Amino acid sequence: MRCLPPLLAALSLSGCLTTRTVGRAVERGSRGIETVVDEAEERLVVQELPVRGEQVEVAVCAARRELDVERFELTETTTEGHAWKKGGKLGRNALWLLSAAAGWVGAFGISWENGEGRTVQIGGLGGAATPWQGASALGLALGGLGYGVQQTVAAHRTVRGETHALGTEEVLVRSRDVAAGPLVDMALTLTGGLATTTDSDGHASIPAIQLPIFADDLDVRSADGARAGVWQPGQELRASLLALPADWGSPLHRSLARQVAGSARLAQEGGAPTALPLAQLSTPEGLQAALSDLPPEQQAAQAAAWLEELAPYAAAARAQRTRIHLEWLHNSALMSRQAAASMGAGPLAAMAEPALFQPMDLFRQLPEPGLVGPGSQDPQVVLLETGACAVEPGSQPAGRTLLACHGGAGGERRVLLQSSEDLHLGEARAWALAALPGPPVRQGDGGAWLPTLVPLYAASLFQDAEGKVGFIQVLDEERLVVSGVLGEIGE
């Protein structure tokens, strides 16, 4: 019998199992959608009724907010297993070679003739064999083979896995008002300083000519300030009000003139080839003067016709403005990355942070009320920089940061920043971001709802615990375009 085949087979086997690996993963699993009622917030619900003459009638009810929320559970899974150490193949092959050699000696023995002509044999189970030597050699061989098999099986089996909960959160999916009953004899105030009082049925009449109908929505509040709501007039009401004689001092037609003038200015800036007298339409005053030459019953209709004709040109100009601003952001973000790479650790000592946050210069050109902070009732774009917020301690998944920001009235408000990358704000030397509000979340059972911010642009210059300086920059181009923010810059 030859020992070469077993030896060649041993040389092709894997290395020794000598190291241990540990993996950690944070998982966010949905536990389903639930419906809850926010008992603490009572609102006003305004329902539009038919127009009677020049009066708009609305029905006002008290309502509670019903929320559909999706609950998530955050868990961390830790796995511990074995792996083949680099360079361990030599030790593993040596183990198999020793096992094969011991098996050969135990089974067949080794014999030779000494100088006196006598035959000497070690191992072997027959002839002049020594049984205890053969049995010992076979035992060693089987032990080595068994140990190798045990290692091979263990390499493909997780030794231990542990999962523990990090916490829970709730994300607002949708909300709606559930009317509780009409408000009777309630004094109300509306956007533009309008005032009215509900009757015994909860109905109220408002002069149509006094409505700023081209506003997106109108705030409605009780006179005591205890309740508030929003009313968005329907398209039929808007169309019927345009048929009224124009009164350019009223909120209704003043808002119409402002919208036509804004569309005309956008079209003119975009180089629109229109035959309309854009010079006369470039300001609300010029527009009013141009419309005053028409009979009163035609003025509102003419303004609506101009608005319809100007809308495509204004949309094209806004798209062009978006492209220009997006290209500027590309170049500015590239320059920031190059500046960070060239300066290395220098900014921490040289205070050169402004060179790293050039894209923020564009967002500072947003018109009011675009620049609205976290303390606002209706935030649009939020601009925050170093010192505006403090990072709250505590464990958060990667990409999430809990901030305590200074409100408009000197108070403090907590907000959750949700980014596609970990911005390391807790270690930041300087940071800046422009963000849009996201859906509020509630962390933990029964906790308060937290407003969220989703960055359009964010950058952070930080130094980690090991002293390494890093610069992270996030630019969400898709959200920038879809939100329309770039088209509003410079208006």
C-alpha positions as CSV (number, residue, x, y, z in Angstrom):
1,M,0.0,0.0,0.0
2,R,1.3,3.5,-0.9
3,C,1.1,6.5,1.3
4,L,1.4,9.1,-1.6
5,P,-2.4,9.5,-2.3
6,P,-3.3,10.3,1.3
7,L,-0.5,12.8,1.5
8,L,-1.5,14.6,-1.7
9,A,-5.1,14.8,-0.5
10,A,-4.0,16.3,2.8
11,L,-2.1,19.1,1.0
12,S,-5.3,20.3,-0.7
13,L,-7.3,20.8,2.5
14,S,-8.2,24.1,4.2
15,G,-6.4,25.9,7.0
16,C,-6.8,25.9,10.7
17,L,-9.9,27.3,12.5
18,T,-8.2,29.7,14.9
19,T,-10.1,33.1,14.8
20,R,-13.5,34.4,15.9
21,T,-15.6,37.0,14.1
22,V,-18.3,39.3,15.5
23,G,-21.0,41.0,13.5
24,R,-23.6,43.6,14.5
25,A,-26.6,44.8,12.6
26,V,-29.4,47.2,13.5
27,E,-32.8,46.2,12.1
28,R,-36.0,48.3,11.9
29,G,-39.0,46.1,11.6
30,S,-42.6,47.2,11.2
31,R,-45.2,46.0,13.7
32,G,-48.2,47.2,11.7
33,I,-50.4,50.3,11.4
34,E,-52.5,51.5,14.3
35,T,-55.2,54.3,14.6
36,V,-55.0,56.6,17.6
37,V,-56.8,59.7,18.6
38,D,-54.9,62.8,19.7
39,E,-57.2,63.8,22.6
40,A,-55.0,66.8,23.5
41,E,-55.4,68.7,20.2
42,E,-58.9,70.0,19.3
43,R,-59.1,71.7,16.0
44,L,-61.5,73.6,13.8
45,V,-63.0,72.0,10.7
46,V,-64.4,74.4,8.1
47,Q,-66.7,73.1,5.4
48,E,-67.5,75.2,2.4
49,L,-71.2,75.8,1.6
50,P,-72.8,77.4,-1.5
51,V,-72.2,81.1,-2.2
52,R,-75.3,83.2,-1.5
53,G,-75.0,86.4,-3.5
54,E,-71.7,88.0,-2.5
55,Q,-71.5,86.1,0.8
56,V,-69.7,82.8,1.3
57,E,-71.2,80.5,3.9
58,V,-69.2,78.0,5.8
59,A,-70.0,75.4,8.5
60,V,-67.6,75.3,11.5
61,C,-67.2,72.2,13.7
62,A,-64.9,71.3,16.6
63,A,-62.9,68.1,15.8
64,R,-60.3,65.8,17.2
65,R,-57.3,64.6,15.3
66,E,-57.3,60.9,14.3
67,L,-53.9,59.6,13.4
68,D,-52.8,56.5,11.5
69,V,-49.4,55.5,12.7
70,E,-47.0,52.7,11.8
71,R,-45.1,51.3,14.7
72,F,-41.5,50.1,14.3
73,E,-39.2,48.1,16.5
74,L,-35.5,48.8,16.5
75,T,-33.4,45.7,17.3
76,E,-29.7,45.0,17.3
77,T,-28.5,41.5,16.4
78,T,-25.0,40.4,17.5
79,T,-23.5,37.2,15.9
80,E,-20.4,35.5,17.0
81,G,-18.7,32.8,14.8
82,H,-15.5,31.2,13.7
83,A,-13.3,31.9,10.7
84,W,-10.2,30.5,9.1
85,K,-7.2,32.6,10.1
86,K,-5.0,33.8,7.3
87,G,-1.9,31.5,6.9
88,G,-3.6,28.7,8.9
89,K,-3.6,26.4,5.9
90,L,0.0,25.3,6.7
91,G,-1.0,24.2,10.2
92,R,-4.1,22.4,9.0
93,N,-2.1,20.5,6.4
94,A,0.5,19.6,8.9
95,L,-2.2,18.2,11.2
96,W,-3.5,16.0,8.3
97,L,0.0,14.9,7.3
98,L,0.8,13.8,10.9
99,S,-2.5,12.0,11.1
100,A,-1.9,10.2,7.8
101,A,1.7,9.3,8.8
102,A,0.5,7.9,12.2
103,G,-2.2,5.9,10.5
104,W,0.4,4.4,8.1
105,V,2.7,3.4,10.9
106,G,-0.2,2.0,13.0
107,A,-1.6,-0.1,10.2
108,F,1.5,-1.4,8.4
109,G,4.4,-0.5,10.6
110,I,8.0,0.5,9.6
111,S,10.8,-2.1,9.5
112,W,14.5,-2.1,8.7
113,E,17.5,-4.4,9.2
114,N,20.2,-3.3,11.6
115,G,23.9,-3.8,11.4
116,E,23.7,-7.1,13.1
117,G,21.3,-8.5,10.5
118,R,18.3,-8.3,12.8
119,T,14.9,-6.9,11.6
120,V,13.5,-4.1,13.6
121,Q,9.8,-3.1,13.2
122,I,7.8,-0.2,14.7
123,G,4.0,-0.3,14.6
124,G,1.9,-2.6,12.5
125,L,-0.8,-5.0,13.5
126,G,0.6,-8.2,12.1
127,G,3.8,-10.3,11.8
128,A,6.4,-9.1,14.3
129,A,4.2,-6.1,15.1
130,T,3.9,-4.5,18.6
131,P,0.2,-4.3,19.2
132,W,0.3,-1.4,21.6
133,Q,2.4,0.7,19.1
134,G,-0.1,0.0,16.3
135,A,-3.1,0.8,18.4
136,S,-1.5,4.0,19.7
137,A,-0.6,5.2,16.2
138,L,-4.1,4.4,14.9
139,G,-5.6,6.3,17.8
140,L,-3.5,9.4,17.1
141,A,-4.5,9.2,13.4
142,L,-8.2,8.9,14.1
143,G,-7.9,11.7,16.7
144,G,-6.3,14.1,14.2
145,L,-8.8,13.3,11.6
146,G,-11.7,13.7,14.0
147,Y,-10.4,17.1,15.2
148,G,-10.1,18.3,11.6
149,V,-13.6,17.2,10.8
150,Q,-14.9,19.0,13.9
151,Q,-13.2,22.2,12.8
152,T,-14.6,22.0,9.3
153,V,-18.2,21.6,10.6
154,A,-17.7,24.4,13.1
155,A,-16.5,26.8,10.4
156,H,-20.0,26.8,8.8
157,R,-22.0,27.1,12.0
158,T,-22.8,30.2,14.1
159,V,-21.6,29.7,17.6
160,R,-23.9,32.3,19.2
161,G,-26.4,34.9,18.2
162,E,-28.1,37.5,20.4
163,T,-30.9,40.0,19.7
164,H,-32.0,42.8,22.0
165,A,-34.4,45.7,21.5
166,L,-33.0,49.2,21.1
167,G,-36.4,50.9,21.3
168,T,-39.6,51.6,19.4
169,E,-40.9,54.4,17.3
170,E,-44.1,55.5,15.6
171,V,-44.3,57.2,12.2
172,L,-47.3,59.2,11.2
173,V,-48.8,57.7,8.0
174,R,-51.8,60.0,7.7
175,S,-54.1,62.1,9.8
176,R,-57.7,63.3,9.5
177,D,-60.2,65.4,11.5
178,V,-63.1,63.7,13.1
179,A,-65.9,66.2,13.7
180,A,-67.3,66.3,17.2
181,G,-70.1,68.8,16.6
182,P,-70.8,72.4,15.3
183,L,-69.5,75.4,17.2
184,V,-72.4,77.7,18.2
185,D,-72.0,81.5,18.8
186,M,-68.3,81.3,18.3
187,A,-66.3,84.4,17.3
188,L,-63.8,83.6,14.6
189,T,-60.9,85.4,12.9
190,L,-59.6,84.5,9.4
191,T,-56.5,85.3,7.4
192,G,-56.5,89.0,6.4
193,G,-58.1,90.3,9.6
194,L,-61.6,89.1,8.7
195,A,-64.0,88.4,11.6
196,T,-67.3,86.6,11.8
197,T,-69.5,84.7,14.3
198,T,-71.2,81.4,13.9
199,D,-75.0,81.1,14.4
200,S,-77.1,78.4,16.1
201,D,-76.3,75.9,13.4
202,G,-72.5,76.6,13.5
203,H,-72.7,78.5,10.2
204,A,-71.0,81.7,9.4
205,S,-71.1,84.2,6.4
206,I,-68.0,85.9,5.0
207,P,-68.0,88.7,2.4
208,A,-66.6,87.1,-0.7
209,I,-64.8,90.2,-1.9
210,Q,-62.7,90.2,1.3
211,L,-61.3,86.7,0.9
212,P,-57.6,86.4,-0.3
213,I,-58.8,83.6,-2.5
214,F,-55.5,83.0,-4.3
215,A,-53.7,82.0,-1.0
216,D,-53.1,78.3,-0.7
217,D,-55.1,78.1,2.5
218,L,-56.6,80.4,5.1
219,D,-56.0,80.2,8.8
220,V,-59.2,80.1,10.9
221,R,-59.0,80.7,14.7
222,S,-61.4,81.1,17.5
223,A,-61.4,84.6,19.0
224,D,-60.1,83.2,22.3
225,G,-57.2,81.5,20.5
226,A,-58.1,78.0,22.0
227,R,-58.8,76.4,18.6
228,A,-57.4,76.8,15.1
229,G,-57.9,75.2,11.7
230,V,-57.2,75.7,8.0
231,W,-59.7,76.2,5.2
232,Q,-58.7,75.8,1.5
233,P,-61.4,77.3,-0.7
234,G,-62.5,75.0,-3.5
235,Q,-62.0,75.6,-7.3
236,E,-65.7,76.3,-7.9
237,L,-65.7,79.0,-5.3
238,R,-62.5,80.5,-6.8
239,A,-64.1,80.6,-10.2
240,S,-67.4,82.1,-9.0
241,L,-65.6,84.9,-7.1
242,L,-63.6,85.8,-10.2
243,A,-66.9,86.8,-11.8
244,L,-67.4,89.6,-9.3
245,P,-66.5,93.2,-10.2
246,A,-62.9,93.7,-9.4
247,D,-61.9,95.7,-6.4
248,W,-58.1,95.9,-6.4
249,G,-58.0,97.1,-2.7
250,S,-59.7,93.8,-1.5
251,P,-57.6,90.8,-0.5
252,L,-59.2,88.7,-3.2
253,H,-58.2,90.8,-6.2
254,R,-55.0,92.0,-4.7
255,S,-53.8,88.4,-4.4
256,L,-54.9,87.8,-8.0
257,A,-52.9,90.8,-9.2
258,R,-49.9,89.7,-7.2
259,Q,-50.0,86.2,-8.7
260,V,-50.3,87.6,-12.3
261,A,-47.4,90.0,-11.7
262,G,-45.2,87.3,-10.2
263,S,-45.9,85.0,-13.2
264,A,-45.1,87.8,-15.6
265,R,-41.8,88.6,-13.8
266,L,-40.8,84.9,-14.0
267,A,-41.7,84.7,-17.7
268,Q,-39.7,87.9,-18.4
269,E,-36.7,86.7,-16.5
270,G,-36.8,83.4,-18.4
271,G,-36.9,85.2,-21.8
272,A,-40.4,84.1,-22.7
273,P,-41.4,85.1,-26.3
274,T,-44.9,86.4,-25.3
275,A,-46.8,89.2,-27.0
276,L,-48.2,90.3,-23.6
277,P,-47.2,93.7,-22.3
278,L,-44.9,92.2,-19.6
279,A,-43.5,95.7,-18.7
280,Q,-47.0,96.7,-17.5
281,L,-47.5,93.4,-15.7
282,S,-44.1,93.4,-14.0
283,T,-45.4,95.0,-10.7
284,P,-48.8,94.8,-8.9
285,E,-49.2,98.5,-9.3
286,G,-48.5,98.4,-13.1
287,L,-50.9,95.5,-13.4
288,Q,-53.7,97.3,-11.6
289,A,-53.2,100.3,-13.7
290,A,-53.4,98.2,-16.9
291,L,-56.6,96.5,-15.7
292,S,-58.2,99.7,-14.6
293,D,-58.7,100.7,-18.2
294,L,-61.2,97.9,-18.6
295,P,-64.8,97.8,-17.4
296,P,-65.1,96.5,-13.8
297,E,-67.0,93.3,-14.9
298,Q,-64.1,92.4,-17.3
299,Q,-61.1,93.2,-15.0
300,A,-61.1,89.9,-13.0
301,A,-61.7,87.8,-16.1
302,Q,-58.8,89.5,-17.9
303,A,-56.5,88.9,-15.0
304,A,-57.5,85.2,-15.0
305,A,-56.9,85.0,-18.7
306,W,-53.4,86.6,-18.4
307,L,-52.6,84.2,-15.6
308,E,-53.6,81.2,-17.7
309,E,-51.5,82.4,-20.6
310,L,-48.5,83.3,-18.5
311,A,-48.5,80.0,-16.5
312,P,-46.5,77.9,-19.1
313,Y,-43.9,80.7,-19.5
314,A,-43.5,81.0,-15.8
315,A,-43.2,77.2,-15.4
316,A,-40.4,77.2,-18.1
317,A,-38.6,80.0,-16.4
318,R,-38.8,78.2,-13.1
319,A,-37.5,75.0,-14.6
320,Q,-34.6,77.0,-16.2
321,R,-33.8,78.6,-12.8
322,T,-33.9,75.1,-11.2
323,R,-31.3,73.8,-13.7
324,I,-29.0,76.8,-13.2
325,H,-29.2,76.5,-9.4
326,L,-28.6,72.7,-9.5
327,E,-25.5,73.2,-11.6
328,W,-24.2,75.8,-9.2
329,L,-24.8,73.4,-6.3
330,H,-22.9,70.7,-8.2
331,N,-19.9,73.0,-8.7
332,S,-20.0,74.4,-5.2
333,A,-20.2,71.0,-3.6
334,L,-17.2,69.8,-5.7
335,M,-15.2,72.8,-4.5
336,S,-16.1,72.1,-0.9
337,R,-14.9,68.5,-1.2
338,Q,-11.7,69.6,-2.9
339,A,-11.1,72.3,-0.2
340,A,-11.6,69.7,2.5
341,A,-9.2,67.2,0.9
342,S,-6.5,69.9,0.4
343,M,-6.7,71.4,3.9
344,G,-6.8,68.1,5.8
345,A,-6.6,68.8,9.5
346,G,-5.9,72.5,8.8
347,P,-9.5,73.8,9.3
348,L,-9.6,72.8,12.9
349,A,-6.7,75.2,13.6
350,A,-7.1,77.7,10.8
351,M,-10.9,78.3,11.3
352,A,-11.5,77.9,7.5
353,E,-14.9,76.3,7.9
354,P,-16.8,78.9,5.7
355,A,-14.9,77.5,2.6
356,L,-16.5,74.1,3.2
357,F,-20.1,75.2,3.3
358,Q,-20.4,77.2,0.1
359,P,-23.8,75.6,-1.0
360,M,-25.5,77.3,2.0
361,D,-25.0,80.6,0.3
362,L,-27.6,79.6,-2.3
363,F,-30.2,78.5,0.2
364,R,-29.9,81.8,2.1
365,Q,-31.4,83.5,-1.0
366,L,-34.8,81.8,-0.4
367,P,-37.6,84.4,-0.1
368,E,-39.6,84.9,3.1
369,P,-41.4,83.0,4.5
370,G,-39.1,80.3,3.1
371,L,-36.5,80.6,5.8
372,V,-38.5,79.2,8.7
373,G,-36.9,77.5,11.7
374,P,-38.0,74.5,13.8
375,G,-40.1,76.7,16.1
376,S,-42.5,77.7,13.3
377,Q,-46.1,76.6,13.0
378,D,-45.7,75.8,9.3
379,P,-42.0,75.3,8.4
380,Q,-41.0,75.1,4.8
381,V,-37.2,75.1,4.4
382,V,-35.2,75.0,7.6
383,L,-31.7,76.4,7.6
384,L,-29.5,75.5,10.6
385,E,-25.8,76.0,11.3
386,T,-23.3,75.5,14.1
387,G,-24.6,76.8,17.4
388,A,-28.3,76.7,16.4
389,C,-28.9,73.3,17.9
390,A,-27.3,71.0,20.4
391,V,-27.0,67.3,19.9
392,E,-28.8,65.3,22.6
393,P,-26.9,62.3,24.0
394,G,-28.2,58.8,23.5
395,S,-28.1,55.8,21.2
396,Q,-29.6,56.5,17.7
397,P,-29.4,54.4,14.6
398,A,-26.9,55.5,11.9
399,G,-28.0,58.6,10.0
400,R,-30.3,59.8,12.8
401,T,-29.5,62.6,15.2
402,L,-31.7,64.1,18.0
403,L,-31.3,67.9,18.2
404,A,-32.5,70.4,20.7
405,C,-32.9,73.7,18.8
406,H,-33.7,77.2,19.9
407,G,-37.2,78.2,19.0
408,G,-38.4,81.6,17.8
409,A,-39.7,82.7,21.2
410,G,-36.5,81.8,23.0
411,G,-37.7,78.3,23.9
412,E,-36.3,75.0,22.9
413,R,-37.7,72.4,20.6
414,R,-36.5,68.8,19.9
415,V,-36.3,67.6,16.3
416,L,-35.1,64.4,14.8
417,L,-32.7,64.7,11.8
418,Q,-32.9,61.8,9.4
419,S,-30.1,61.6,6.9
420,S,-28.9,59.1,4.3
421,E,-25.5,59.2,6.0
422,D,-24.2,59.6,9.5
423,L,-23.2,63.3,9.7
424,H,-21.3,62.8,13.1
425,L,-22.9,66.0,14.4
426,G,-22.0,65.0,18.0
427,E,-18.3,65.2,17.0
428,A,-18.6,68.1,14.6
429,R,-16.4,71.2,14.8
430,A,-18.7,72.9,12.4
431,W,-21.8,71.9,10.4
432,A,-24.6,73.3,8.3
433,L,-27.8,72.0,6.7
434,A,-30.9,73.0,4.6
435,A,-33.7,70.6,5.3
436,L,-37.4,70.0,4.7
437,P,-39.8,68.8,7.4
438,G,-40.6,65.1,7.2
439,P,-43.4,63.0,8.8
440,P,-43.3,63.3,12.6
441,V,-42.3,60.2,14.6
442,R,-42.9,59.2,18.2
443,Q,-40.1,57.3,19.9
444,G,-41.0,54.9,22.7
445,D,-44.5,54.1,24.0
446,G,-46.6,57.1,24.9
447,G,-43.7,59.5,24.1
448,A,-44.2,63.0,22.5
449,W,-44.3,63.3,18.8
450,L,-41.0,64.6,17.3
451,P,-40.9,66.7,14.2
452,T,-38.3,65.4,11.7
453,L,-36.0,67.1,9.2
454,V,-34.8,65.5,6.0
455,P,-31.7,67.3,4.6
456,L,-31.7,68.8,1.1
457,Y,-28.0,69.7,1.7
458,A,-25.9,68.9,4.8
459,A,-22.2,69.1,5.6
460,S,-20.2,68.4,8.7
461,L,-16.5,68.9,9.6
462,F,-15.8,66.5,12.5
463,Q,-13.0,64.9,14.5
464,D,-13.6,61.4,15.9
465,A,-12.4,59.9,19.2
466,E,-9.1,58.7,17.5
467,G,-8.3,62.3,16.4
468,K,-9.1,61.6,12.7
469,V,-10.5,64.7,10.9
470,G,-13.3,64.0,8.4
471,F,-15.7,66.0,6.1
472,I,-19.1,64.6,5.1
473,Q,-21.4,66.3,2.5
474,V,-24.9,65.2,1.4
475,L,-26.8,66.7,-1.5
476,D,-30.2,65.2,-2.3
477,E,-30.7,66.2,-5.9
478,E,-34.0,64.3,-6.4
479,R,-35.7,65.9,-3.4
480,L,-34.3,69.4,-4.4
481,V,-36.0,69.1,-7.8
482,V,-39.2,67.5,-6.7
483,S,-39.8,70.0,-3.8
484,G,-39.4,73.0,-6.1
485,V,-37.1,74.8,-3.7
486,L,-34.5,75.6,-6.4
487,G,-37.2,77.4,-8.4
488,E,-38.0,79.7,-5.5
489,I,-34.5,80.9,-4.9
490,G,-34.0,84.4,-6.0
491,E,-37.6,85.4,-6.3
